[in-house]
């Protein structure tokens, strides 16, 4: 049973995962409506890049966006979880 689970079943699960990811990407791209895109990246490229960098910077810090200020409990739980996710391996290396 162990040989089956670590052999063909493992490769089958990897294949299903890869095919599923490819299908999701294709369906996502086909579902995009390019006419509904409100940001004109080609006409106002500098404004688009400034806005994108500013948005990413605000998402990196707690309470940087309006939705995170509206949901303070979720914001704290979100950041504590992700900081713990990054810090845990450091403490596990001590053993």
ABEGO torsion letter per residue (X at the ends): XAAAAABAAAAAAAAAAAAAAAAAAAAAAAABBAAABABBAAABAAAAAAAAAAAAAAAABBGABAAAAABAAAAAAAAAAAAAAAAAAAAAAAX
